[in-house]
Every structure is written in structure tokens, then in C-alpha cells.
Amino acid sequence: EEGEVPNEVIGSSDAEEINEVMAYVADIIREHRLPRKVMVVHNFTEGMIADRELLDPPPEIDLVIHMDGHGPPQNKIGVYERLASQEFFNGFKLFYQRDFPLMTPEQVLSLDPDFISYQ
């Protein structure tokens, strides 16, 4: 929204909007005979994706719900465990300068995410 400042106002989306974007990308993939694509949707609060249960990725899209909040390990692990899903791929993001202490690779791998990123 106009006047909102990133990192001060947490954004959100809904399943309808995300499904529309995935359908748009899937059309491009089919039209140009491209390989499957990964779509990463950031999610670090329960209300960040409204109607999340209505997400419906087309066959051309591998949907990753990416837990990308920053903070201490116990907070990140708690949020990840609440938001992890059997329906989609699960992602976990680490921040070199905002996570203290930075989780070890072993700690992250023990959560068994499908996708890991560092920023």
C-alpha cells in the first residue's frame, strides 16, 4: 500500500493472487515448452498467506513455502514447524547479518527442509 515502509509493515497475499501468478507462469512455460519452474513464496507469519489451503499449483510449478523470518534459532524453528506443510515444498531462509546466533547447517538440515537459502 502507498506509504507503507518495507521491514516496518509486513506484507501479505492470498491464495487467489498467488494462484493467478502461478497460472500466468504456467502458461508461459507451456507456450515456450520450458521445464518446470520453482516458485518461492515467502511466509513467516500465520496470516501472511490468506486462504493458504486454497493454493493450487499447476503441474508446471513446484511451489516452495519459504519460512524467511529472521531471529534466534528457537523462534525460527517454532515458526517453521507451525508453517511447514505436507502439500508443498518447505523452504528455510537464514540471514547472515540478522540471525543471531546463525544456525549451523546440521541444525537446519535436522528440520528436513526441501529448499534452503542464505542471505
Biopython code that builds the backbone (N, CA, C, O; Angstrom):
import numpy as np
from Bio.PDB.StructureBuilder import StructureBuilder

atoms = [
    (1, "GLU", "N", (0.833, -1.189, 0.000)),
    (1, "GLU", "CA", (0.000, 0.000, 0.000)),
    (1, "GLU", "C", (0.877, 1.252, 0.000)),
    (1, "GLU", "O", (2.013, 1.228, 0.475)),
    (2, "GLU", "N", (0.340, 2.333, -0.533)),
    (2, "GLU", "CA", (1.073, 3.594, -0.558)),
    (2, "GLU", "C", (1.405, 4.027, 0.868)),
    (2, "GLU", "O", (0.560, 3.984, 1.762)),
    (3, "GLY", "N", (2.643, 4.442, 1.056)),
    (3, "GLY", "CA", (3.083, 4.934, 2.349)),
    (3, "GLY", "C", (3.624, 3.866, 3.281)),
    (3, "GLY", "O", (4.226, 4.190, 4.305)),
    (4, "GLU", "N", (3.421, 2.589, 2.944)),
    (4, "GLU", "CA", (3.958, 1.530, 3.790)),
    (4, "GLU", "C", (5.452, 1.393, 3.551)),
    (4, "GLU", "O", (5.926, 1.531, 2.424)),
    (5, "VAL", "N", (6.181, 1.125, 4.609)),
    (5, "VAL", "CA", (7.631, 1.031, 4.534)),
    (5, "VAL", "C", (8.036, -0.431, 4.708)),
    (5, "VAL", "O", (7.714, -1.048, 5.724)),
    (6, "PRO", "N", (8.750, -0.993, 3.707)),
    (6, "PRO", "CA", (9.220, -2.367, 3.866)),
    (6, "PRO", "C", (10.026, -2.533, 5.150)),
    (6, "PRO", "O", (10.746, -1.626, 5.568)),
    (7, "ASN", "N", (9.897, -3.675, 5.753)),
    (7, "ASN", "CA", (10.547, -4.040, 7.010)),
    (7, "ASN", "C", (9.910, -3.358, 8.219)),
    (7, "ASN", "O", (10.295, -3.632, 9.356)),
    (8, "GLU", "N", (8.941, -2.474, 7.985)),
    (8, "GLU", "CA", (8.136, -1.919, 9.076)),
    (8, "GLU", "C", (6.726, -2.477, 9.006)),
    (8, "GLU", "O", (6.103, -2.737, 10.035)),
    (9, "VAL", "N", (6.223, -2.661, 7.794)),
    (9, "VAL", "CA", (4.906, -3.242, 7.578)),
    (9, "VAL", "C", (5.116, -4.591, 6.906)),
    (9, "VAL", "O", (5.745, -4.682, 5.853)),
    (10, "ILE", "N", (4.582, -5.634, 7.528)),
    (10, "ILE", "CA", (4.706, -6.972, 6.949)),
    (10, "ILE", "C", (3.636, -7.138, 5.889)),
    (10, "ILE", "O", (2.449, -6.945, 6.153)),
    (11, "GLY", "N", (4.064, -7.496, 4.686)),
    (11, "GLY", "CA", (3.141, -7.681, 3.580)),
    (11, "GLY", "C", (2.372, -8.980, 3.694)),
    (11, "GLY", "O", (2.653, -9.821, 4.548)),
    (12, "SER", "N", (1.404, -9.123, 2.822)),
    (12, "SER", "CA", (0.618, -10.347, 2.793)),
    (12, "SER", "C", (0.063, -10.544, 1.391)),
    (12, "SER", "O", (0.115, -9.646, 0.551)),
    (13, "SER", "N", (-0.460, -11.719, 1.161)),
    (13, "SER", "CA", (-1.101, -12.046, -0.096)),
    (13, "SER", "C", (-2.174, -13.069, 0.209)),
    (13, "SER", "O", (-2.346, -13.480, 1.357)),
    (14, "ASP", "N", (-2.892, -13.475, -0.817)),
    (14, "ASP", "CA", (-3.883, -14.525, -0.603)),
    (14, "ASP", "C", (-3.728, -15.590, -1.677)),
    (14, "ASP", "O", (-3.046, -15.390, -2.682)),
    (15, "ALA", "N", (-4.370, -16.713, -1.445)),
    (15, "ALA", "CA", (-4.241, -17.838, -2.367)),
    (15, "ALA", "C", (-4.699, -17.461, -3.766)),
    (15, "ALA", "O", (-4.086, -17.892, -4.743)),
    (16, "GLU", "N", (-5.743, -16.681, -3.891)),
    (16, "GLU", "CA", (-6.240, -16.309, -5.214)),
    (16, "GLU", "C", (-5.163, -15.578, -6.021)),
    (16, "GLU", "O", (-4.935, -15.892, -7.189)),
    (17, "GLU", "N", (-4.515, -14.617, -5.399)),
    (17, "GLU", "CA", (-3.471, -13.852, -6.093)),
    (17, "GLU", "C", (-2.285, -14.746, -6.459)),
    (17, "GLU", "O", (-1.764, -14.661, -7.572)),
    (18, "ILE", "N", (-1.861, -15.594, -5.539)),
    (18, "ILE", "CA", (-0.730, -16.487, -5.807)),
    (18, "ILE", "C", (-1.095, -17.488, -6.896)),
    (18, "ILE", "O", (-0.272, -17.778, -7.765)),
    (19, "ASN", "N", (-2.309, -18.020, -6.864)),
    (19, "ASN", "CA", (-2.752, -18.952, -7.905)),
    (19, "ASN", "C", (-2.770, -18.282, -9.277)),
    (19, "ASN", "O", (-2.412, -18.906, -10.276)),
    (20, "GLU", "N", (-3.182, -17.023, -9.331)),
    (20, "GLU", "CA", (-3.188, -16.284, -10.605)),
    (20, "GLU", "C", (-1.768, -16.157, -11.164)),
    (20, "GLU", "O", (-1.549, -16.347, -12.361)),
    (21, "VAL", "N", (-0.823, -15.842, -10.309)),
    (21, "VAL", "CA", (0.572, -15.707, -10.760)),
    (21, "VAL", "C", (1.095, -17.056, -11.239)),
    (21, "VAL", "O", (1.760, -17.137, -12.272)),
    (22, "MET", "N", (0.793, -18.118, -10.486)),
    (22, "MET", "CA", (1.261, -19.437, -10.916)),
    (22, "MET", "C", (0.643, -19.831, -12.251)),
    (22, "MET", "O", (1.328, -20.414, -13.092)),
    (23, "ALA", "N", (-0.626, -19.529, -12.466)),
    (23, "ALA", "CA", (-1.280, -19.842, -13.748)),
    (23, "ALA", "C", (-0.630, -19.060, -14.886)),
    (23, "ALA", "O", (-0.419, -19.600, -15.972)),
    (24, "TYR", "N", (-0.316, -17.796, -14.641)),
    (24, "TYR", "CA", (0.345, -16.956, -15.638)),
    (24, "TYR", "C", (1.700, -17.555, -16.035)),
    (24, "TYR", "O", (2.010, -17.680, -17.220)),
    (25, "VAL", "N", (2.497, -17.923, -15.032)),
    (25, "VAL", "CA", (3.815, -18.504, -15.300)),
    (25, "VAL", "C", (3.662, -19.858, -15.996)),
    (25, "VAL", "O", (4.421, -20.166, -16.915)),
    (26, "ALA", "N", (2.702, -20.659, -15.575)),
    (26, "ALA", "CA", (2.477, -21.966, -16.204)),
    (26, "ALA", "C", (2.121, -21.810, -17.680)),
    (26, "ALA", "O", (2.557, -22.612, -18.506)),
    (27, "ASP", "N", (1.335, -20.788, -18.023)),
    (27, "ASP", "CA", (1.007, -20.529, -19.432)),
    (27, "ASP", "C", (2.274, -20.251, -20.243)),
    (27, "ASP", "O", (2.421, -20.750, -21.359)),
    (28, "ILE", "N", (3.179, -19.460, -19.687)),
    (28, "ILE", "CA", (4.442, -19.158, -20.368)),
    (28, "ILE", "C", (5.273, -20.428, -20.534)),
    (28, "ILE", "O", (5.864, -20.656, -21.589)),
    (29, "ILE", "N", (5.314, -21.243, -19.497)),
    (29, "ILE", "CA", (6.081, -22.490, -19.558)),
    (29, "ILE", "C", (5.545, -23.385, -20.672)),
    (29, "ILE", "O", (6.318, -23.921, -21.466)),
    (30, "ARG", "N", (4.223, -23.548, -20.732)),
    (30, "ARG", "CA", (3.625, -24.390, -21.776)),
    (30, "ARG", "C", (3.848, -23.798, -23.161)),
    (30, "ARG", "O", (4.216, -24.512, -24.095)),
    (31, "GLU", "N", (3.627, -22.500, -23.293)),
    (31, "GLU", "CA", (3.753, -21.839, -24.594)),
    (31, "GLU", "C", (5.157, -21.991, -25.176)),
    (31, "GLU", "O", (5.317, -22.197, -26.379)),
    (32, "HIS", "N", (6.150, -21.889, -24.336)),
    (32, "HIS", "CA", (7.538, -21.925, -24.805)),
    (32, "HIS", "C", (8.222, -23.268, -24.547)),
    (32, "HIS", "O", (9.431, -23.409, -24.731)),
    (33, "ARG", "N", (7.435, -24.240, -24.121)),
    (33, "ARG", "CA", (7.947, -25.597, -23.866)),
    (33, "ARG", "C", (9.164, -25.575, -22.943)),
    (33, "ARG", "O", (10.196, -26.179, -23.235)),
    (34, "LEU", "N", (9.022, -24.878, -21.845)),
    (34, "LEU", "CA", (10.096, -24.735, -20.861)),
    (34, "LEU", "C", (9.982, -25.828, -19.796)),
    (34, "LEU", "O", (8.919, -26.424, -19.619)),
    (35, "PRO", "N", (11.071, -26.081, -19.098)),
    (35, "PRO", "CA", (10.995, -27.044, -17.987)),
    (35, "PRO", "C", (10.224, -26.457, -16.804)),
    (35, "PRO", "O", (9.986, -25.252, -16.726)),
    (36, "ARG", "N", (9.846, -27.340, -15.898)),
    (36, "ARG", "CA", (9.161, -26.919, -14.665)),
    (36, "ARG", "C", (9.944, -25.803, -13.983)),
    (36, "ARG", "O", (11.163, -25.712, -14.124)),
    (37, "LYS", "N", (9.243, -24.968, -13.253)),
    (37, "LYS", "CA", (9.862, -23.862, -12.532)),
    (37, "LYS", "C", (9.533, -23.962, -11.049)),
    (37, "LYS", "O", (8.521, -24.540, -10.654)),
    (38, "VAL", "N", (10.405, -23.391, -10.247)),
    (38, "VAL", "CA", (10.191, -23.295, -8.807)),
    (38, "VAL", "C", (9.650, -21.899, -8.519)),
    (38, "VAL", "O", (10.204, -20.903, -8.984)),
    (39, "MET", "N", (8.572, -21.834, -7.756)),
    (39, "MET", "CA", (8.034, -20.545, -7.309)),
    (39, "MET", "C", (8.190, -20.505, -5.789)),
    (39, "MET", "O", (7.687, -21.375, -5.078)),
    (40, "VAL", "N", (8.888, -19.488, -5.307)),
    (40, "VAL", "CA", (9.157, -19.345, -3.886)),
    (40, "VAL", "C", (8.258, -18.253, -3.329)),
    (40, "VAL", "O", (8.307, -17.105, -3.771)),
    (41, "VAL", "N", (7.438, -18.623, -2.354)),
    (41, "VAL", "CA", (6.540, -17.677, -1.695)),
    (41, "VAL", "C", (6.987, -17.559, -0.246)),
    (41, "VAL", "O", (6.995, -18.542, 0.495)),
    (42, "HIS", "N", (7.354, -16.360, 0.145)),
    (42, "HIS", "CA", (7.844, -16.137, 1.498)),
    (42, "HIS", "C", (6.680, -16.120, 2.489)),
    (42, "HIS", "O", (5.614, -15.564, 2.227)),
    (43, "ASN", "N", (6.930, -16.753, 3.638)),
    (43, "ASN", "CA", (5.880, -16.877, 4.653)),
    (43, "ASN", "C", (6.542, -16.981, 6.017)),
    (43, "ASN", "O", (7.237, -17.958, 6.292)),
    (44, "PHE", "N", (6.336, -15.985, 6.877)),
    (44, "PHE", "CA", (6.915, -16.100, 8.206)),
    (44, "PHE", "C", (5.957, -15.687, 9.315)),
    (44, "PHE", "O", (6.354, -15.565, 10.473)),
    (45, "THR", "N", (4.690, -15.473, 8.956)),
    (45, "THR", "CA", (3.648, -15.302, 9.967)),
    (45, "THR", "C", (2.433, -16.105, 9.515)),
    (45, "THR", "O", (2.227, -16.321, 8.321)),
    (46, "GLU", "N", (1.638, -16.540, 10.475)),
    (46, "GLU", "CA", (0.479, -17.372, 10.145)),
    (46, "GLU", "C", (-0.485, -16.683, 9.191)),
    (46, "GLU", "O", (-1.067, -17.351, 8.336)),
    (47, "GLY", "N", (-0.674, -15.384, 9.304)),
    (47, "GLY", "CA", (-1.638, -14.682, 8.470)),
    (47, "GLY", "C", (-1.077, -14.120, 7.176)),
    (47, "GLY", "O", (-1.783, -13.414, 6.456)),
    (48, "MET", "N", (0.154, -14.413, 6.873)),
    (48, "MET", "CA", (0.807, -13.812, 5.721)),
    (48, "MET", "C", (0.215, -14.270, 4.385)),
    (48, "MET", "O", (0.203, -13.505, 3.421)),
    (49, "ILE", "N", (-0.279, -15.520, 4.322)),
    (49, "ILE", "CA", (-0.926, -16.032, 3.118)),
    (49, "ILE", "C", (-2.359, -16.396, 3.494)),
    (49, "ILE", "O", (-2.606, -17.436, 4.105)),
    (50, "ALA", "N", (-3.292, -15.537, 3.127)),
    (50, "ALA", "CA", (-4.705, -15.805, 3.427)),
    (50, "ALA", "C", (-5.206, -16.962, 2.566)),
    (50, "ALA", "O", (-4.820, -17.093, 1.404)),
    (51, "ASP", "N", (-6.050, -17.783, 3.131)),
    (51, "ASP", "CA", (-6.643, -18.927, 2.434)),
    (51, "ASP", "C", (-5.567, -19.861, 1.882)),
    (51, "ASP", "O", (-5.711, -20.410, 0.790)),
    (52, "ARG", "N", (-4.515, -20.031, 2.627)),
    (52, "ARG", "CA", (-3.375, -20.845, 2.183)),
    (52, "ARG", "C", (-3.801, -22.239, 1.726)),
    (52, "ARG", "O", (-3.197, -22.805, 0.816)),
    (53, "GLU", "N", (-4.832, -22.789, 2.351)),
    (53, "GLU", "CA", (-5.307, -24.125, 1.987)),
    (53, "GLU", "C", (-5.871, -24.181, 0.567)),
    (53, "GLU", "O", (-6.084, -25.267, 0.028)),
    (54, "LEU", "N", (-6.113, -23.016, -0.042)),
    (54, "LEU", "CA", (-6.631, -22.960, -1.414)),
    (54, "LEU", "C", (-5.532, -22.832, -2.465)),
    (54, "LEU", "O", (-5.830, -22.757, -3.657)),
    (55, "LEU", "N", (-4.271, -22.806, -2.048)),
    (55, "LEU", "CA", (-3.183, -22.760, -3.021)),
    (55, "LEU", "C", (-3.245, -24.010, -3.893)),
    (55, "LEU", "O", (-3.409, -25.123, -3.392)),
    (56, "ASP", "N", (-3.113, -23.814, -5.195)),
    (56, "ASP", "CA", (-3.289, -24.912, -6.139)),
    (56, "ASP", "C", (-2.273, -24.786, -7.281)),
    (56, "ASP", "O", (-2.613, -24.322, -8.369)),
    (57, "PRO", "N", (-1.025, -25.200, -7.028)),
    (57, "PRO", "CA", (-0.012, -25.050, -8.085)),
    (57, "PRO", "C", (-0.311, -25.959, -9.277)),
    (57, "PRO", "O", (-0.674, -27.122, -9.102)),
    (58, "PRO", "N", (-0.158, -25.425, -10.480)),
    (58, "PRO", "CA", (-0.311, -26.261, -11.676)),
    (58, "PRO", "C", (0.873, -27.219, -11.789)),
    (58, "PRO", "O", (1.881, -27.033, -11.107)),
    (59, "PRO", "N", (0.766, -28.237, -12.638)),
    (59, "PRO", "CA", (1.839, -29.232, -12.755)),
    (59, "PRO", "C", (3.194, -28.639, -13.165)),
    (59, "PRO", "O", (4.234, -29.249, -12.917)),
    (60, "GLU", "N", (3.188, -27.475, -13.779)),
    (60, "GLU", "CA", (4.437, -26.857, -14.249)),
    (60, "GLU", "C", (5.204, -26.135, -13.143)),
    (60, "GLU", "O", (6.334, -25.697, -13.358)),
    (61, "ILE", "N", (4.604, -26.011, -11.975)),
    (61, "ILE", "CA", (5.187, -25.215, -10.892)),
    (61, "ILE", "C", (5.424, -26.082, -9.660)),
    (61, "ILE", "O", (4.531, -26.800, -9.209)),
    (62, "ASP", "N", (6.643, -26.006, -9.121)),
    (62, "ASP", "CA", (6.933, -26.573, -7.805)),
    (62, "ASP", "C", (6.870, -25.423, -6.811)),
    (62, "ASP", "O", (7.734, -24.547, -6.820)),
    (63, "LEU", "N", (5.864, -25.421, -5.961)),
    (63, "LEU", "CA", (5.644, -24.333, -5.016)),
    (63, "LEU", "C", (6.407, -24.574, -3.726)),
    (63, "LEU", "O", (6.242, -25.604, -3.073)),
    (64, "VAL", "N", (7.259, -23.593, -3.362)),
    (64, "VAL", "CA", (8.007, -23.635, -2.112)),
    (64, "VAL", "C", (7.438, -22.554, -1.198)),
    (64, "VAL", "O", (7.430, -21.374, -1.547)),
    (65, "ILE", "N", (6.965, -22.969, -0.031)),
    (65, "ILE", "CA", (6.583, -22.008, 1.003)),
    (65, "ILE", "C", (7.834, -21.819, 1.854)),
    (65, "ILE", "O", (8.281, -22.734, 2.546)),
    (66, "HIS", "N", (8.386, -20.608, 1.785)),
    (66, "HIS", "CA", (9.723, -20.311, 2.297)),
    (66, "HIS", "C", (9.627, -19.540, 3.604)),
    (66, "HIS", "O", (9.230, -18.375, 3.612)),
    (67, "MET", "N", (9.989, -20.188, 4.713)),
    (67, "MET", "CA", (9.995, -19.524, 6.009)),
    (67, "MET", "C", (11.225, -18.641, 6.064)),
    (67, "MET", "O", (12.347, -19.130, 6.188)),
    (68, "ASP", "N", (11.009, -17.328, 5.968)),
    (68, "ASP", "CA", (12.161, -16.441, 5.814)),
    (68, "ASP", "C", (12.308, -15.398, 6.905)),
    (68, "ASP", "O", (13.015, -14.411, 6.702)),
    (69, "GLY", "N", (11.677, -15.572, 8.041)),
    (69, "GLY", "CA", (11.846, -14.595, 9.118)),
    (69, "GLY", "C", (13.227, -14.663, 9.728)),
    (69, "GLY", "O", (13.910, -15.682, 9.627)),
    (70, "HIS", "N", (13.639, -13.575, 10.365)),
    (70, "HIS", "CA", (14.951, -13.577, 10.996)),
    (70, "HIS", "C", (14.803, -13.546, 12.503)),
    (70, "HIS", "O", (13.782, -13.121, 13.043)),
    (71, "GLY", "N", (15.861, -14.014, 13.171)),
    (71, "GLY", "CA", (15.841, -14.036, 14.621)),
    (71, "GLY", "C", (16.618, -15.213, 15.171)),
    (71, "GLY", "O", (17.351, -15.883, 14.443)),
    (72, "PRO", "N", (16.453, -15.465, 16.480)),
    (72, "PRO", "CA", (17.192, -16.565, 17.107)),
    (72, "PRO", "C", (16.636, -17.921, 16.661)),
    (72, "PRO", "O", (15.476, -18.021, 16.264)),
    (73, "PRO", "N", (17.469, -18.957, 16.730)),
    (73, "PRO", "CA", (17.055, -20.276, 16.253)),
    (73, "PRO", "C", (15.724, -20.762, 16.815)),
    (73, "PRO", "O", (14.901, -21.275, 16.056)),
    (74, "GLN", "N", (15.482, -20.621, 18.116)),
    (74, "GLN", "CA", (14.243, -21.149, 18.691)),
    (74, "GLN", "C", (13.007, -20.498, 18.070)),
    (74, "GLN", "O", (11.989, -21.165, 17.889)),
    (75, "ASN", "N", (13.079, -19.219, 17.745)),
    (75, "ASN", "CA", (11.943, -18.547, 17.089)),
    (75, "ASN", "C", (11.755, -19.074, 15.671)),
    (75, "ASN", "O", (10.638, -19.396, 15.266)),
    (76, "LYS", "N", (12.850, -19.161, 14.920)),
    (76, "LYS", "CA", (12.778, -19.608, 13.529)),
    (76, "LYS", "C", (12.269, -21.050, 13.441)),
    (76, "LYS", "O", (11.450, -21.377, 12.582)),
    (77, "ILE", "N", (12.761, -21.898, 14.333)),
    (77, "ILE", "CA", (12.342, -23.297, 14.325)),
    (77, "ILE", "C", (10.862, -23.410, 14.667)),
    (77, "ILE", "O", (10.140, -24.184, 14.038)),
    (78, "GLY", "N", (10.407, -22.652, 15.649)),
    (78, "GLY", "CA", (8.992, -22.681, 16.028)),
    (78, "GLY", "C", (8.082, -22.270, 14.884)),
    (78, "GLY", "O", (7.075, -22.927, 14.619)),
    (79, "VAL", "N", (8.432, -21.189, 14.208)),
    (79, "VAL", "CA", (7.626, -20.722, 13.076)),
    (79, "VAL", "C", (7.667, -21.748, 11.950)),
    (79, "VAL", "O", (6.633, -22.051, 11.355)),
    (80, "TYR", "N", (8.827, -22.277, 11.656)),
    (80, "TYR", "CA", (8.951, -23.278, 10.594)),
    (80, "TYR", "C", (8.061, -24.482, 10.899)),
    (80, "TYR", "O", (7.333, -24.957, 10.028)),
    (81, "GLU", "N", (8.121, -24.968, 12.123)),
    (81, "GLU", "CA", (7.317, -26.142, 12.478)),
    (81, "GLU", "C", (5.823, -25.863, 12.380)),
    (81, "GLU", "O", (5.055, -26.756, 12.023)),
    (82, "ARG", "N", (5.400, -24.651, 12.687)),
    (82, "ARG", "CA", (3.974, -24.293, 12.560)),
    (82, "ARG", "C", (3.549, -24.137, 11.104)),
    (82, "ARG", "O", (2.406, -24.437, 10.760)),
    (83, "LEU", "N", (4.463, -23.666, 10.238)),
    (83, "LEU", "CA", (4.102, -23.358, 8.853)),
    (83, "LEU", "C", (4.449, -24.458, 7.863)),
    (83, "LEU", "O", (3.965, -24.434, 6.732)),
    (84, "ALA", "N", (5.270, -25.417, 8.254)),
    (84, "ALA", "CA", (5.655, -26.493, 7.334)),
    (84, "ALA", "C", (4.400, -27.245, 6.896)),
    (84, "ALA", "O", (3.441, -27.389, 7.654)),
    (85, "SER", "N", (4.434, -27.716, 5.663)),
    (85, "SER", "CA", (3.257, -28.325, 5.049)),
    (85, "SER", "C", (3.631, -29.613, 4.335)),
    (85, "SER", "O", (4.748, -29.757, 3.838)),
    (86, "GLN", "N", (2.701, -30.537, 4.289)),
    (86, "GLN", "CA", (2.886, -31.759, 3.506)),
    (86, "GLN", "C", (2.473, -31.537, 2.057)),
    (86, "GLN", "O", (2.810, -32.343, 1.190)),
    (87, "GLU", "N", (1.746, -30.452, 1.785)),
    (87, "GLU", "CA", (1.193, -30.217, 0.451)),
    (87, "GLU", "C", (2.169, -29.536, -0.505)),
    (87, "GLU", "O", (2.056, -29.691, -1.721)),
    (88, "PHE", "N", (3.122, -28.787, 0.033)),
    (88, "PHE", "CA", (4.055, -28.026, -0.792)),
    (88, "PHE", "C", (5.468, -28.319, -0.335)),
    (88, "PHE", "O", (5.684, -28.988, 0.676)),
    (89, "PHE", "N", (6.425, -27.812, -1.088)),
    (89, "PHE", "CA", (7.809, -27.909, -0.652)),
    (89, "PHE", "C", (8.028, -26.869, 0.439)),
    (89, "PHE", "O", (7.450, -25.783, 0.401)),
    (90, "ASN", "N", (8.863, -27.209, 1.406)),
    (90, "ASN", "CA", (9.129, -26.305, 2.526)),
    (90, "ASN", "C", (10.522, -25.707, 2.387)),
    (90, "ASN", "O", (11.495, -26.418, 2.138)),
    (91, "GLY", "N", (10.603, -24.378, 2.553)),
    (91, "GLY", "CA", (11.867, -23.682, 2.475)),
    (91, "GLY", "C", (12.243, -23.061, 3.807)),
    (91, "GLY", "O", (11.381, -22.788, 4.643)),
    (92, "PHE", "N", (13.532, -22.840, 3.997)),
    (92, "PHE", "CA", (14.047, -22.237, 5.228)),
    (92, "PHE", "C", (15.148, -21.263, 4.849)),
    (92, "PHE", "O", (16.083, -21.620, 4.133)),
    (93, "LYS", "N", (15.036, -20.034, 5.329)),
    (93, "LYS", "CA", (15.992, -18.990, 4.976)),
    (93, "LYS", "C", (16.780, -18.553, 6.200)),
    (93, "LYS", "O", (16.236, -18.413, 7.295)),
    (94, "LEU", "N", (18.066, -18.343, 5.990)),
    (94, "LEU", "CA", (18.943, -17.847, 7.041)),
    (94, "LEU", "C", (19.524, -16.508, 6.618)),
    (94, "LEU", "O", (19.797, -16.279, 5.440)),
    (95, "PHE", "N", (19.707, -15.633, 7.584)),
    (95, "PHE", "CA", (20.253, -14.304, 7.332)),
    (95, "PHE", "C", (21.599, -14.182, 8.048)),
    (95, "PHE", "O", (21.674, -14.269, 9.273)),
    (96, "TYR", "N", (22.657, -13.979, 7.262)),
    (96, "TYR", "CA", (23.991, -13.858, 7.854)),
    (96, "TYR", "C", (24.081, -12.736, 8.874)),
    (96, "TYR", "O", (24.763, -12.883, 9.888)),
    (97, "GLN", "N", (23.402, -11.611, 8.627)),
    (97, "GLN", "CA", (23.564, -10.446, 9.498)),
    (97, "GLN", "C", (22.388, -10.214, 10.438)),
    (97, "GLN", "O", (22.450, -9.294, 11.255)),
    (98, "ARG", "N", (21.329, -10.997, 10.363)),
    (98, "ARG", "CA", (20.168, -10.752, 11.224)),
    (98, "ARG", "C", (19.825, -11.921, 12.132)),
    (98, "ARG", "O", (19.061, -11.757, 13.083)),
    (99, "ASP", "N", (20.369, -13.080, 11.861)),
    (99, "ASP", "CA", (20.120, -14.251, 12.707)),
    (99, "ASP", "C", (21.267, -14.378, 13.697)),
    (99, "ASP", "O", (22.428, -14.514, 13.312)),
    (100, "PHE", "N", (20.921, -14.331, 14.981)),
    (100, "PHE", "CA", (21.960, -14.483, 15.990)),
    (100, "PHE", "C", (21.468, -15.394, 17.089)),
    (100, "PHE", "O", (20.459, -15.107, 17.733)),
    (101, "PRO", "N", (22.166, -16.482, 17.308)),
    (101, "PRO", "CA", (23.293, -16.959, 16.512)),
    (101, "PRO", "C", (22.791, -17.601, 15.212)),
    (101, "PRO", "O", (21.666, -18.097, 15.139)),
    (102, "LEU", "N", (23.642, -17.579, 14.209)),
    (102, "LEU", "CA", (23.311, -18.209, 12.939)),
    (102, "LEU", "C", (23.256, -19.719, 13.145)),
    (102, "LEU", "O", (24.178, -20.309, 13.708)),
    (103, "MET", "N", (22.187, -20.330, 12.694)),
    (103, "MET", "CA", (22.043, -21.776, 12.843)),
    (103, "MET", "C", (23.118, -22.498, 12.027)),
    (103, "MET", "O", (23.543, -22.026, 10.972)),
    (104, "THR", "N", (23.535, -23.627, 12.532)),
    (104, "THR", "CA", (24.519, -24.436, 11.811)),
    (104, "THR", "C", (23.802, -25.210, 10.703)),
    (104, "THR", "O", (22.589, -25.408, 10.767)),
    (105, "PRO", "N", (24.546, -25.642, 9.701)),
    (105, "PRO", "CA", (23.926, -26.481, 8.676)),
    (105, "PRO", "C", (23.245, -27.718, 9.273)),
    (105, "PRO", "O", (22.176, -28.118, 8.813)),
    (106, "GLU", "N", (23.850, -28.314, 10.280)),
    (106, "GLU", "CA", (23.261, -29.501, 10.910)),
    (106, "GLU", "C", (21.915, -29.180, 11.559)),
    (106, "GLU", "O", (20.979, -29.976, 11.476)),
    (107, "GLN", "N", (21.816, -28.014, 12.205)),
    (107, "GLN", "CA", (20.546, -27.624, 12.816)),
    (107, "GLN", "C", (19.461, -27.447, 11.765)),
    (107, "GLN", "O", (18.326, -27.887, 11.949)),
    (108, "VAL", "N", (19.815, -26.804, 10.669)),
    (108, "VAL", "CA", (18.833, -26.577, 9.607)),
    (108, "VAL", "C", (18.438, -27.891, 8.955)),
    (108, "VAL", "O", (17.253, -28.148, 8.744)),
    (109, "LEU", "N", (19.413, -28.719, 8.638)),
    (109, "LEU", "CA", (19.115, -29.994, 7.984)),
    (109, "LEU", "C", (18.278, -30.911, 8.862)),
    (109, "LEU", "O", (17.544, -31.753, 8.343)),
    (110, "SER", "N", (18.371, -30.767, 10.184)),
    (110, "SER", "CA", (17.561, -31.604, 11.080)),
    (110, "SER", "C", (16.065, -31.313, 10.924)),
    (110, "SER", "O", (15.230, -32.135, 11.301)),
    (111, "LEU", "N", (15.725, -30.142, 10.367)),
    (111, "LEU", "CA", (14.320, -29.788, 10.117)),
    (111, "LEU", "C", (13.809, -30.423, 8.823)),
    (111, "LEU", "O", (12.602, -30.475, 8.587)),
    (112, "ASP", "N", (14.719, -30.900, 7.997)),
    (112, "ASP", "CA", (14.411, -31.567, 6.730)),
    (112, "ASP", "C", (13.683, -30.670, 5.722)),
    (112, "ASP", "O", (12.705, -31.100, 5.111)),
    (113, "PRO", "N", (14.152, -29.419, 5.542)),
    (113, "PRO", "CA", (13.523, -28.564, 4.519)),
    (113, "PRO", "C", (13.884, -29.052, 3.121)),
    (113, "PRO", "O", (14.892, -29.729, 2.923)),
    (114, "ASP", "N", (13.045, -28.697, 2.164)),
    (114, "ASP", "CA", (13.290, -29.054, 0.768)),
    (114, "ASP", "C", (14.169, -28.019, 0.069)),
    (114, "ASP", "O", (14.788, -28.314, -0.954)),
    (115, "PHE", "N", (14.221, -26.811, 0.620)),
    (115, "PHE", "CA", (14.889, -25.678, -0.026)),
    (115, "PHE", "C", (15.506, -24.835, 1.083)),
    (115, "PHE", "O", (14.825, -24.502, 2.053)),
    (116, "ILE", "N", (16.769, -24.488, 0.956)),
    (116, "ILE", "CA", (17.468, -23.665, 1.959)),
    (116, "ILE", "C", (18.135, -22.511, 1.224)),
    (116, "ILE", "O", (18.755, -22.701, 0.178)),
    (117, "SER", "N", (17.997, -21.312, 1.785)),
    (117, "SER", "CA", (18.701, -20.174, 1.204)),
    (117, "SER", "C", (19.345, -19.350, 2.308)),
    (117, "SER", "O", (18.887, -19.322, 3.450)),
    (118, "TYR", "N", (20.427, -18.680, 1.921)),
    (118, "TYR", "CA", (21.158, -17.780, 2.814)),
    (118, "TYR", "C", (21.152, -16.389, 2.188)),
    (118, "TYR", "O", (21.285, -16.245, 0.972)),
    (119, "GLN", "N", (21.000, -15.390, 3.011)),
    (119, "GLN", "CA", (21.069, -14.014, 2.540)),
    (119, "GLN", "C", (21.973, -13.229, 3.454)),
    (119, "GLN", "O", (22.177, -12.034, 3.242)),
]
sb = StructureBuilder()
sb.init_structure("model")
sb.init_model(0)
sb.init_chain("A")
sb.init_seg("    ")
for serial, (resi, resn, name, xyz) in enumerate(atoms, 1):
    if name == "N":
        sb.init_residue(resn, " ", resi, " ")
    sb.init_atom(name, np.array(xyz, "f"), 0.0, 1.0, " ", f" {name:<3s}", serial, name[0])
structure = sb.get_structure()
